[in-house]
Amino acid sequence: MTQRKSFGSDNHAGVHPAVLQAIVDANAGDAVAYGADERTGHATAALREVFGADEAFLVMNGSGANVLGLSLLLRRHEAVICAETAHINTDECGSAERLTGTKLLAVPSPDGKITPDLIAERLSGRGDDHRSQPGVVAVTQSTEHGTCYTLAELRKITDFCHASDLRVFLDGARLANAAASLDCSLAELAECADVLSFGGTKNGAMGAEALIVMSPGLAADVPYLRKQQTQLTSKMRFVAAQFAALLHDDLWRANAAHANAMARRLADGAVAVDGVDVVYPVQANAVFARLHPRHIAALQREGFFHTWDERDSVVRWMTAFDTTEADVDAFLATVRATASG
Ligand SMILES: Cc1ncc(COP(=O)(O)O)c(C=O)c1O
């Protein structure tokens, strides 16, 4: 059964044909398990090269990459400063806190971004053994609000953090969208972090994420932590095949640039509809729009998407590598048709 295009999430999209083909190709014959196979070796070497990284490790999902990355960077008594809106704070069922034992120190962030000033506000209890001691700052790029930190903004955060004895973790579930939006390399973004995740799943993979370790001296613990945290998959070759396909000829960038362009088209069309406001800059593949609650209800009868903020009547629409202009235009026609409903 095929369904019409959903604007509910980039996770609703299927798998890019080249990725699916790579999985099929990887299916021939046997391969040594748990990442000791040739494909995994090649994929992780390619990731190291693209990112200029010390090491790269494959994992199965974004939440797992976040927990693994944070666990590498945290000492046992340390806390993580992050935006209130960070996925680790809002949508991972407290896994960072439960699995690493850390405390998240969330700061309000009007557009999904945090700044050195906001981080500094959370450093007041330093040296007081009654207080959680911040050790890591987590940033998300692109952010949960579909905005992107500029490279200058990211570098400011990193400089501030390193000068303040804080390490930087970057949640890159949608790093590809940010690189496409900023027209920069993955390595330029990665330079701003000690450890980061790189998402394949929202970029056309079936299920493939990577943990990228930038700072030397951290990677040795990853294999053990990854296993303890149940992120070491036995048939690793299929995760590797997905990254090989995404990295080949920069398919990741084409997928992300396309998704971003579709979000732009959607936002431009949506603001032309009476009663619809776009509430954050559209810099990646998400559009956050404010609509009358009656309008939201009418639209949601036509297809699923998330109401992001019920009180403020804000919804989230997302595009993906396979969203077409016709999909966007059809959705916009429905937005217009339901506007008075
Ligand atoms: C910013 C961000 N980080 C991490 C994740 C977690 O990914 P997963 O659902 O694969 O665990 C998501 C998923 O939506 C996300 O949006």
The ligand as a MOL file (V3000), in Angstrom:
LIG
                    3D

  0  0  0     0  0            999 V3000
M  V30 BEGIN CTAB
M  V30 COUNTS 16 16 0 0 0
M  V30 BEGIN ATOM
M  V30 1 C 17.9210 16.1710 16.5600 0
M  V30 2 C 17.7130 14.7020 16.7710 0
M  V30 3 N 18.6350 13.9960 17.4160 0
M  V30 4 C 18.4980 12.6810 17.6320 0
M  V30 5 C 17.3810 12.0050 17.1860 0
M  V30 6 C 17.2420 10.5480 17.5410 0
M  V30 7 O 17.2040 9.6990 16.4940 0
M  V30 8 P 16.5710 8.2340 16.6450 0
M  V30 9 O 15.0960 8.4080 16.5510 0
M  V30 10 O 17.1820 7.5080 15.4910 0
M  V30 11 O 16.9810 7.6650 17.9530 0
M  V30 12 C 16.3820 12.6880 16.4870 0
M  V30 13 C 15.2020 11.9870 15.9630 0
M  V30 14 O 14.2420 12.5350 15.5260 0
M  V30 15 C 16.5520 14.0940 16.2830 0
M  V30 16 O 15.6090 14.8150 15.6640 0
M  V30 END ATOM
M  V30 BEGIN BOND
M  V30 1 1 1 2
M  V30 2 1 2 3
M  V30 3 2 2 15
M  V30 4 2 3 4
M  V30 5 1 4 5
M  V30 6 1 5 6
M  V30 7 2 5 12
M  V30 8 1 6 7
M  V30 9 1 7 8
M  V30 10 2 8 9
M  V30 11 1 8 10
M  V30 12 1 8 11
M  V30 13 1 12 13
M  V30 14 1 12 15
M  V30 15 2 13 14
M  V30 16 1 15 16
M  V30 END BOND
M  V30 END CTAB
M  END
